[in-house]
Amino acid sequence: MSPNSEPATMTAEAVVVLPANLHARPAGRLAKAAAGFRATIELEHCGRTANPTGILAVMALGATAGTAVIIRAQGPDAERAAQALAQVLGEAE
C-alpha cells in the first residue's frame, strides 16, 4: 500500500438466521471473531451501530431472526473480517 492510499474498506450484509434474538452466545462468537482481525469493524442494524467486540453493544442492536445486519470493515484484512462476521451471523447455532 502506498503512503497516500486509503485502507481497504469492505461492506457486507448478513441476515440473522438464529431462531431467537442476537443473544449472548452468538454475540460472544462475533466478539471472538472480530478480535482476530486488525480491521476496524462496525455493525449496523436499524440505524444503531456497535463495535462487534462489545457483547452487550451487539445484543443492544436488537437484531432478530430474518433481519439484516450491515458489517463495515476498514483496514488491511477488511474483506476477511467482513466475511467472517457475516458467516457467524448466518449460523443457526
Backbone as a printed PyTorch tensor [residue, N CA C, xyz], in Angstrom:
tensor([[[  0.8520,  -1.1670,   0.0000],
         [  0.0000,   0.0000,   0.0000],
         [  0.8950,   1.2270,   0.0000]],

        [[  0.6090,   2.1650,  -0.8550],
         [  1.4100,   3.3790,  -0.9150],
         [  0.9960,   4.3200,   0.2110]],

        [[  1.8490,   5.2710,   0.5770],
         [  1.5550,   6.1560,   1.7000],
         [  0.2720,   6.9680,   1.5270]],

        [[ -0.1450,   7.2660,   0.3050],
         [ -1.3280,   8.0850,   0.0790],
         [ -2.6000,   7.2900,  -0.1540]],

        [[ -2.5120,   5.9700,  -0.1860],
         [ -3.7080,   5.1760,  -0.4650],
         [ -4.5120,   4.9550,   0.8170]],

        [[ -5.8120,   4.8310,   0.6290],
         [ -6.7280,   4.6000,   1.7360],
         [ -6.6900,   3.1170,   2.1310]],

        [[ -6.9290,   2.8090,   3.4020],
         [ -7.0230,   1.4080,   3.7970],
         [ -8.2230,   0.7570,   3.1070]],

        [[ -8.1300,  -0.5180,   2.8750],
         [ -9.2220,  -1.2460,   2.2290],
         [-10.4920,  -1.1480,   3.0640]],

        [[-11.6250,  -0.9580,   2.3890],
         [-12.9160,  -0.8950,   3.0620],
         [-13.8290,  -1.9430,   2.4510]],

        [[-14.5590,  -2.6430,   3.2980],
         [-15.4650,  -3.6950,   2.8440],
         [-16.7850,  -3.5390,   3.5690]],

        [[-17.8750,  -3.6520,   2.8410],
         [-19.2050,  -3.6350,   3.4320],
         [-19.9110,  -4.9140,   3.0190]],

        [[-20.5210,  -5.5670,   3.9810],
         [-21.2630,  -6.7950,   3.7050],
         [-22.5820,  -6.7340,   4.4550]],

        [[-23.5380,  -7.4980,   3.9970],
         [-24.8290,  -7.5930,   4.6810],
         [-25.0840,  -9.0550,   4.9790]],

        [[-25.5270,  -9.3310,   6.1960],
         [-25.8400, -10.6990,   6.5860],
         [-27.2200, -10.7310,   7.2130]],

        [[-27.9660, -11.7630,   6.9160],
         [-29.2770, -11.9450,   7.5210],
         [-29.1150, -12.8610,   8.7180]],

        [[-29.6400, -12.4340,   9.8490],
         [-29.5740, -13.2240,  11.0780],
         [-30.5020, -14.4110,  10.9240]],

        [[-29.9760, -15.6190,  11.0970],
         [-30.8070, -16.8150,  10.9540],
         [-31.0330, -17.5200,  12.2830]],

        [[-30.6010, -16.9120,  13.3660],
         [-30.8190, -17.5010,  14.6810],
         [-32.3130, -17.6100,  14.9520]],

        [[-32.7370, -18.6330,  15.6500],
         [-34.1570, -18.7490,  15.9570],
         [-34.6200, -17.7080,  16.9790]],

        [[-33.6910, -17.1060,  17.6810],
         [-34.0040, -16.0760,  18.6810],
         [-33.2200, -14.8120,  18.3430]],

        [[-33.2710, -13.8500,  19.2420],
         [-32.5080, -12.6040,  19.0530],
         [-31.0120, -12.8740,  19.0080]],

        [[-30.2760, -11.8600,  18.6290],
         [-28.8160, -11.9300,  18.6600],
         [-28.4110, -11.8310,  20.1260]],

        [[-28.4480, -12.9700,  20.8210],
         [-28.2380, -13.0040,  22.2640],
         [-26.7740, -13.2330,  22.6250]],

        [[-26.4970, -13.5080,  23.8820],
         [-25.1320, -13.5430,  24.4090],
         [-24.1990, -14.5290,  23.6940]],

        [[-24.6550, -15.7250,  23.4230],
         [-23.7600, -16.7260,  22.8180],
         [-23.2940, -16.3140,  21.4230]],

        [[-24.1940, -15.9620,  20.4910],
         [-23.7080, -15.5290,  19.1780],
         [-22.9800, -14.1890,  19.2390]],

        [[-23.3730, -13.3080,  20.1590],
         [-22.6560, -12.0370,  20.3190],
         [-21.2250, -12.3160,  20.7810]],

        [[-21.0630, -13.3070,  21.6350],
         [-19.7250, -13.7080,  22.0740],
         [-18.8980, -14.2790,  20.9330]],

        [[-19.5380, -15.0570,  20.0590],
         [-18.8200, -15.5890,  18.8980],
         [-18.4050, -14.4650,  17.9630]],

        [[-19.2720, -13.4570,  17.7940],
         [-18.9120, -12.2930,  16.9720],
         [-17.7230, -11.5670,  17.5700]],

        [[-17.7520, -11.3630,  18.8860],
         [-16.6520, -10.6580,  19.5600],
         [-15.3410, -11.4050,  19.3920]],

        [[-15.3820, -12.7040,  19.5580],
         [-14.1720, -13.5190,  19.4080],
         [-13.6430, -13.4570,  17.9760]],

        [[-14.5430, -13.5470,  17.0030],
         [-14.1320, -13.4880,  15.5930],
         [-13.5540, -12.1160,  15.2680]],

        [[-14.2170, -11.0510,  15.7170],
         [-13.7700,  -9.6860,  15.4090],
         [-12.4120,  -9.3780,  16.0190]],

        [[-12.1470,  -9.9290,  17.1860],
         [-10.8780,  -9.6620,  17.8730],
         [ -9.6780, -10.2180,  17.1120]],

        [[ -9.9140, -11.1430,  16.2050],
         [ -8.8260, -11.7580,  15.4570],
         [ -8.3740, -10.9710,  14.2360]],

        [[ -8.9610,  -9.8080,  13.9980],
         [ -8.6210,  -9.0250,  12.8080],
         [ -8.0570,  -7.6670,  13.1870]],

        [[ -7.2310,  -7.1370,  12.3030],
         [ -6.6640,  -5.8010,  12.5150],
         [ -7.5870,  -4.7050,  11.9940]],

        [[ -8.5760,  -5.0680,  11.2030],
         [ -9.5170,  -4.0970,  10.6400],
         [-10.3600,  -3.4680,  11.7470]],

        [[-10.8020,  -2.2600,  11.5000],
         [-11.7840,  -1.6010,  12.3480],
         [-13.1500,  -2.0380,  11.8350]],

        [[-13.9690,  -2.6100,  12.7120],
         [-15.2310,  -3.2130,  12.2820],
         [-16.3940,  -2.5500,  13.0210]],

        [[-17.4830,  -2.3750,  12.2900],
         [-18.7010,  -1.8070,  12.8650],
         [-19.8960,  -2.5840,  12.3380]],

        [[-20.8600,  -2.8460,  13.2110],
         [-22.1120,  -3.4770,  12.8200],
         [-23.2080,  -2.4260,  12.8590]],

        [[-24.1770,  -2.5370,  11.9470],
         [-25.3100,  -1.6190,  11.9380],
         [-26.6040,  -2.3950,  11.7410]],

        [[-27.6020,  -2.0290,  12.5240],
         [-28.9290,  -2.6310,  12.4060],
         [-29.9570,  -1.5710,  12.7850]],

        [[-30.8810,  -1.2860,  11.8900],
         [-31.9650,  -0.3230,  12.1330],
         [-31.4520,   1.0210,  12.6630]],

        [[-30.3740,   1.5130,  12.0850],
         [-29.8390,   2.8150,  12.4640],
         [-28.9490,   2.8200,  13.6900]],

        [[-28.8320,   1.7020,  14.3720],
         [-27.9390,   1.5850,  15.5330],
         [-26.6210,   0.9710,  15.0840]],

        [[-25.5340,   1.3900,  15.6950],
         [-24.2290,   0.8180,  15.3660],
         [-23.5780,   0.2630,  16.6240]],

        [[-22.6820,  -0.6860,  16.4150],
         [-21.9720,  -1.2930,  17.5330],
         [-20.6260,  -1.8200,  17.0750]],

        [[-19.6800,  -1.7660,  17.9770],
         [-18.3960,  -2.4140,  17.7780],
         [-18.6250,  -3.8870,  18.1130]],

        [[-18.3130,  -4.8120,  17.2040],
         [-18.6230,  -6.2140,  17.4440],
         [-17.8090,  -6.8610,  18.5650]],

        [[-16.7930,  -6.1830,  19.0800],
         [-16.0360,  -6.7650,  20.1870],
         [-16.7350,  -6.5320,  21.5250]],

        [[-17.7980,  -5.7370,  21.5430],
         [-18.5680,  -5.4940,  22.7630],
         [-19.8450,  -6.3220,  22.7670]],

        [[-19.8800,  -7.3700,  23.5530],
         [-21.0120,  -8.2960,  23.5510],
         [-22.3210,  -7.5720,  23.8750]],

        [[-22.3240,  -6.7320,  24.8950],
         [-23.5550,  -6.0280,  25.2670],
         [-23.9930,  -5.0620,  24.1680]],

        [[-23.0300,  -4.4180,  23.5150],
         [-23.3540,  -3.4970,  22.4240],
         [-23.9920,  -4.2520,  21.2630]],

        [[-23.4840,  -5.4350,  20.9630],
         [-24.0470,  -6.2500,  19.8830],
         [-25.4710,  -6.6760,  20.2390]],

        [[-25.6740,  -7.0980,  21.4740],
         [-27.0060,  -7.5040,  21.9060],
         [-27.9800,  -6.3260,  21.8520]],

        [[-27.4910,  -5.1150,  22.1530],
         [-28.3410,  -3.9250,  22.1620],
         [-28.8000,  -3.5190,  20.7570]],

        [[-28.1770,  -4.0710,  19.7210],
         [-28.6400,  -3.7750,  18.3620],
         [-30.0760,  -4.2530,  18.1520]],

        [[-30.4620,  -5.2890,  18.8760],
         [-31.8270,  -5.7930,  18.7550],
         [-32.1030,  -6.5720,  17.4870]],

        [[-31.0950,  -7.1210,  16.8630],
         [-31.2930,  -7.8890,  15.6330],
         [-31.9930,  -9.2070,  15.9450]],

        [[-33.0230,  -9.4900,  15.1890],
         [-33.7790, -10.7260,  15.3760],
         [-33.7140, -11.5720,  14.1050]],

        [[-34.1910, -12.7850,  14.2060],
         [-34.1700, -13.7130,  13.0700],
         [-34.8260, -13.0900,  11.8530]],

        [[-34.1520, -13.1970,  10.7210],
         [-34.6830, -12.6980,   9.4610],
         [-34.3540, -11.2440,   9.1620]],

        [[-33.7000, -10.5580,  10.1020],
         [-33.3380,  -9.1620,   9.8600],
         [-31.8930,  -9.0670,   9.3810]],

        [[-31.5990,  -7.9850,   8.6920],
         [-30.2600,  -7.8020,   8.1220],
         [-29.3900,  -6.9560,   9.0300]],

        [[-28.1220,  -7.3160,   9.0790],
         [-27.1040,  -6.5610,   9.7980],
         [-26.0420,  -6.1700,   8.7810]],

        [[-25.6790,  -4.9010,   8.7590],
         [-24.6290,  -4.4150,   7.8690],
         [-23.2950,  -4.5030,   8.6180]],

        [[-22.3000,  -5.0300,   7.9500],
         [-20.9560,  -5.1420,   8.5220],
         [-20.0540,  -4.2240,   7.7160]],

        [[-19.3930,  -3.3030,   8.3990],
         [-18.4170,  -2.4240,   7.7470],
         [-17.0560,  -2.6900,   8.3690]],

        [[-16.0870,  -2.9180,   7.5140],
         [-14.7310,  -3.1680,   7.9900],
         [-13.7590,  -2.3340,   7.1730]],

        [[-12.7790,  -1.7740,   7.8540],
         [-11.7680,  -0.9700,   7.1720],
         [-10.4090,  -1.3340,   7.7430]],

        [[ -9.4830,  -1.6160,   6.8540],
         [ -8.1360,  -1.9680,   7.2780],
         [ -7.5470,  -3.0460,   6.4010]],

        [[ -6.3900,  -3.5390,   6.7970],
         [ -5.6530,  -4.4680,   5.9410],
         [ -6.3530,  -5.8010,   5.6930]],

        [[ -7.1620,  -6.2610,   6.6230],
         [ -7.8520,  -7.5410,   6.4310],
         [ -9.3770,  -7.3520,   6.4540]],

        [[ -9.8300,  -6.2260,   5.9230],
         [-11.2460,  -5.8610,   5.9620],
         [-12.1360,  -6.8910,   5.2860]],

        [[-11.7470,  -7.3700,   4.1390],
         [-12.5900,  -8.3240,   3.4140],
         [-12.7550,  -9.6210,   4.2000]],

        [[-11.6590, -10.1420,   4.7180],
         [-11.7400, -11.3760,   5.5100],
         [-12.5560, -11.1660,   6.7850]],

        [[-12.4110, -10.0000,   7.4020],
         [-13.1600,  -9.7010,   8.6250],
         [-14.6630,  -9.6620,   8.3480]],

        [[-15.0570,  -8.9550,   7.3070],
         [-16.4790,  -8.8490,   6.9680],
         [-17.0580, -10.2150,   6.6350]],

        [[-16.3140, -11.0140,   5.9050],
         [-16.7920, -12.3520,   5.5420],
         [-16.9360, -13.2380,   6.7710]],

        [[-15.9700, -13.1670,   7.6790],
         [-16.0130, -13.9990,   8.8790],
         [-17.2040, -13.6380,   9.7640]],

        [[-17.4600, -12.3530,   9.9410],
         [-18.5830, -11.9380,  10.7720],
         [-19.9200, -12.2600,  10.1030]],

        [[-19.9840, -12.1210,   8.7930],
         [-21.2050, -12.4940,   8.0690],
         [-21.4890, -13.9850,   8.2540]],

        [[-20.4500, -14.7820,   8.2750],
         [-20.6210, -16.2090,   8.4630],
         [-21.1750, -16.5100,   9.8620]],

        [[-20.6440, -15.8260,  10.8810],
         [-21.1540, -16.0310,  12.2430],
         [-22.6290, -15.6440,  12.3260]],

        [[-22.9930, -14.5140,  11.7300],
         [-24.3920, -14.0700,  11.7520],
         [-25.3090, -15.0390,  11.0080]],

        [[-24.7840, -15.7420,  10.0390],
         [-25.5790, -16.6800,   9.2520],
         [-25.6830, -18.0720,   9.8270]],

        [[-25.0290, -18.3050,  10.9620],
         [-25.0720, -19.6230,  11.5990],
         [-26.3010, -19.7280,  12.4900]],

        [[-26.9210, -20.8850,  12.4790],
         [-28.1200, -21.1020,  13.2910],
         [-27.7830, -21.5830,  14.6980]],

        [[-26.5590, -21.6050,  15.0740],
         [-26.0080, -22.0540,  16.3560],
         [-25.7190, -23.4870,  16.2240]]])
